[in-house]
Amino acid sequence: MSKFVMAGEDEILNGDVTDVYFDYTKEYLKKLDKNPVVTMEVTAPSAGYDYINFTGLNDVISLLENKNIDLYAIPEGTVIRNRDDAGVPVPFIRITGHYLDFAEYETPILGFICQASGISSYSSLIKKMLGDTPFISFGIRRMHPAIAPMIDRSAYIGGASGVSGVISGKILGITPSGTMPHALSLILGDDLAWKTQHDNSRFRVFLIDTFMDEKFAAIKAADEFPDIDYIRLDTPSSRRGNFINIIREIRWELDLRNHKNVKIMVSGGISLDDVIPLKNAGVSAFGIGTSIASAKTVDFGMDIVNIEGNNITKRGKFSGIKNVLRCDACGSTRVVDNQINEMPCSCGGTMRNILVRYISSGKINIMEDINKIRERSLNQINKFMNL
């Protein structure tokens, strides 16, 4: 057992992290000598987002490696609506195999993608609104440390410019981003803390609100260190007043004193609704934590749609094995029978199947790296998201 209240890698791979009724179901089917070939699809009929940035697939692939199944999926980093143009739920994952070979993995499969896709989808909304204005994922301190890399990875795929986690940076192959904590100023005092940050950091950002009024601290920091990159405000809610007007004042005073090169970064309780008003007031970068890390999960479900060649599913779902056709020109989407791989689009382009075969009889065919996934995500955020 783990020293902490968390499941370890072995428990996940062994199927111990499952709902108990799957264990009961396996027991019953084995007694009855029933183990049919089924096809199951993962859909999100009620997503909670206008666009899902599909994330978490690599973990699903790792989970199902060496299981005797075939897995098709929409690539990670695909930004797509949960239903097609006709209102049919889009299957994000399709798994075919003997049911008992993967029954207990339904729970972790959904767990891998529901939360990760929620974080990346929320981050994509921020990215779409901010455009080239950077934001950093600061939220790992708000969640269980075991999932810190997942949070930062999902935020990064969704459009975050950087992440704060040390282990996340190692896993993603990027340098983690950070500024300075209030602790440094409390221990050293602002002057020495700022000088230490100035002399030792490649990214010169001064946290200015530990002791002083934000406006006067910003002026002092810029006058004494005119080559700094940013001043950062992490002002607590009890001291914020009209935070947007505080930003306007600071920007005005810095510009008036020929410190236009000193940019403003804000953090602390920033949500999607805050970013545009703050950007318009003069903010040039954001550290966004809790709202990203606690983003609403995507409510994926996993359902049988075919048993031994017979199309069947429960009420409220769509039976049959399907493909997902999408036009790369306009983003139109159609869910069709899996015998159809392309069709003309009304825009004049061609709709092609975007489901990819990632696992064949337990063997991994494709495992994409983070750079390719993020590139796809950023391209589709820019191209297909309409807010």
N, C-alpha and C positions, 0 to 999 in steps of 0.2 A: 504493500500500500504506500501511496505517496505520503510524504511528511506533511504536505499541505492538503487542504480540502479541494482536490482537483483530480481529474482523471489523467492518467499517464498515457503515453503513446501506445503502450502494449494493451491497455484496457480498451482503447478506441479501436485498434486493429483487430482485437479478439472479439469485438462485437459486444463487449460488456456495457458499453454506453448506449443502451437501447431501452425502449419502453418494454415493460415486462410482458405485455400482451403479445409481443412478437415471439418471445420465448414460448409462451403457451401455444401459439399458433403452430410453431415449428414442431412442438411435441405432439400436437393433435395430428398434424399431417403425416408425421413419421409413423405414428401408430396405424394410420389408415393407408400407409404406403402410397401417399399422394405427393407428387413433386412435379407439377406441370411446368412446361416452358411458358413463361409469361413475358409480356412487354409492359413496362411501367414508364409513365411519363411524369415529369415534374413541371407543374404550371403554377401560376400565381393569379388566379381569377380576380382577386382583390389585392392589388399590390401595395397601395398606399403611396405610390409615386406615379407621376405621369410617365416617367421614363425609368426603367430599371437599368442600372449599370451592373451587368451580371459578373459576379465575383465569387471566388471560393472554389472554382472548378478544379484547380490543381490539387487541392486537398482531397476532393472526391476521387480523382484519378489515383492518387496514392493509396487511398483507402481500399479501392476495388482492384488494385493490381493483383494478379495471380488468382483472382476469382474467375470462374468459368462463365464470364458474361461478355456481352458486347455493349459498349457505351458510346452513344452519340450525344453531342451537346453543341449548343451555341458557344462560340469562343468567349473566353473571359475578356472583359473589357468591352463587350458589345453593349451599346446603348440602344435600348429598344422598348417599345411599349409592351405592356403585359398581354394585350389582346391585339389581334390583327385588325386590318381595316374593316373586316366584316363582323368584328366582335368575338371571334373565336379565341380562347386562351392559347397563348403561344407555349409550346413545349420547349423548355430550356434544356432538359436532359431526357434522354430515352435510354432505358436499360432493358436488354433482353437476355434471359437465361432461365435456368431451372430456379423456381422460386426459393427453394430452401438454400440455395447457394448464396443468396444475398438478402434474405428477408430481414435479418436483424440489423442491417446497415441502413435501413430507411431513416431511422432517427438521426444518426450522425451525418448522413448525406444532407438532410435538410438543415441540420445545425451548422454545417460548414458553409452553406450558401445563403441562408436567411439573414444572418447578422452581417456577414461580410458584404452582401449585396446592398443591404440597407445603408451601411456606412459609405460605400462607394457611390451609391445613388444620391445620398445627401451631399456628399462632397462634390459630385458633378453639378448639382444645382448651384452650389457656391461658385464653382469654377466658371460656369456659364454666366453667372451674374457679374463676376469680377473680371473676367477676361484675362488680361496679362498681369493684373495685380496679384502678387503672390500671397499665398496663405500656407501656414505650417500646421501640421497636425500636432496638437499639444495635449491630446486627451487621454493618454495612457494612464495617468495617475487617478483617473476617475473609474477605472475598470479593473477587473482581476488581472494581476500581472501575467498570468499564464497566457492571456490572449492579447497581450500588448503588441506582439508582432503582427497578428491578424488585423488589429485596428489600424496600425500605421500602414500596413500593406494596402488595405482596402482604401484608406484615405488617399494614398499616393496614386493608386490606380484611378481613383475618382477625380484626380486633378490637383491634389495638394502639391505644393512646390517642394516641400520637404517634410521630414518627420523628426520628432524630438528623441525618440527612443534609441538608446545605444545598440541594443540587440537588433532592433528593427533595421538600423542602418547596416549592420553586418549582413543580415539576411537579404536585404534589398540591394546591397552592393553600392550604397550611397553614403555620403558623409552626413551624420545626423545634424540637425539644425537646432541651435539654442542661443540664448543671449546671456543673461545673468539672473540669478535669483535675488530676491530681497535680502536673503541671508547674507550675501556678500557685502551689501551696503550696511546692514545692521552690525556686522562684525568689524568692517574696516572703515565705515563712514563713507559718504558719497564720494568725496574727493579722491580718496585712495582707491576705492572700488572702481571708479570710472577710469582712473589712470591705469590700474591693473588690467582692466578690460581693454583699454586702448592699446596698451603695449604688448598684449599677449594674444589677442584674438584677430583672426583674419576677417571676421565679420563684426565690425565695431558698432554695437548696439548698447546704448546706455539706458538702464531702467531708472527712471527719474522721479518716481512718486513714492519713495520709501518714507521720506521725511518732509518734503517741501511741497508747496503749491506747484501744480504741474507747469503752469505757464512760466513762472520765474525759474523753476528748475531747468526747464528746456532752454531758456535764454542763457542761464549760467553754463550748462553743459556745452552748448554750441559756441559760446564765447571762449571758453577755456580749451575746447577741443574742436576746432572748426572743421577738421577733416573726418569727423565721425560719419557713419552711414545713416544711422537711425537713432532717434530717441524713442523709447518704448513706454507706453502707459498701460499699467495693469491695475488701474485705480479701482478700489473696492466699491461696491454698489452704494455703501453708506456715505461715500465722499464724492459720488459722481455728479450729482446735480443734473445739469443739462450737459451730458457728455459730448454731444455733437457741437455745442457752442464752445466748450472747452477746446476741442480740436480746432475749431475755426480761429479762436484767439491765438492758440499756439502757432498755427500756420502763419497767421498774419504777422505776429511778432518776429518769428524767425525770418520771414521774407523781408521785413522792414529793416532787419539788421544784416542783410546780405548773407543769410544762411539758407538760401534756397536749396542748396545741396543736401542739407540735413533733412531726412525724411522722417515721417511719423509712422510708428507701428503700434498697434493696440492689441491687447489680449484681455482675457478675463470675462467669461460669461457672454461671449459673442455668439450670436445665432444668425441663421440665414436672413432674418428680417432686418438685422442691424447693418449688414455689410454695405449696401448701396448708400444709405444716408451717411455712414461714416466715411466711405470712399469719397463721396461728393464734398464732404467737409474738409478733406485734406489728408486722409489716411492713405498710406502707400503700401502697407503690408499688414497682415493679420496673423495672429496666433490664435487658432480656434481649437478648443479642447472638448468640453463636455458635450456640446451640441452635436459634434461629429461622432464621438465615441459612443454616445447614447442614442444615435439616430434610430428611428423606427425601423424595425426589421421588415424585410419583404416576406409576406406570408405565403411562401411556397408550400405546395402540397404534392404528394407523390401517390399516384393511383395506377392500378392495373387498367390497361385499355385493350388487352388482347390475351387470350388464354388458348394455347395450342392452335393458333390460327383463327380462332373465333373472336370477333370484335365484341367486347363486353366491358362495361364499367359501371360504376355506381351512379345513382341519380345525381344530376347536377354537373356531370362531367361529360366529355365528348369521347366516345369509344373510337378505336381504330388507331393504327400506327401512322404517324404523320411526318411530313417534312415542313420546314419553315422557309418560304421563299421571300426574298427581300431584294428590292431594287437598290442598287448601289448609287443610282443617280438621285433618287428622290426619297428613299427610305421607306416606301410603301411596303407593307408586309402582308403575306397571305399564308395561312395554314392550310395545307392540302394533303391529300393521300400520299403515302410515302413512295408511290410509283411515279410521282410527278417531281421532276428536278428543276424545271425552269418553265417560264411562261412570259409572254410579253407584258410589259407594264403600261398603264394608261398614259404615262408621261413620255413614252417612246423608248424607254430603256428596257432592260431585261431583268426579270425577277429570277434569282437563282437560289438554290437551296443553301442555307448557311449552317445546317447541322453538319458537324464534323465527326468522323469516327475516331475517337481517342483511344479506345481499348477494343482489341479483337481477341476473343477467347482468353481474356485475362492478360494479354500482352499489351503494354503501352505502346501506342503508335506515335503519339505526339505529347510533349510536355513543354509548353511555351514558357519562355523566360519573362521576367517582369518588364523588361524594356519593350518587348513586342506588345505585351498586353497593355501597358500604359500608352504606348503610341496609338494603338487602336482606339483606346478609350478617348484620348484627347482629340483625335480626328473626328470621332463620331459625336462627341459633345458639341464640337464646333459645327459639324455638318448637319446633324439630325435633330438636336434638341431645340424645340421651339417653346419658349416660356411665355 
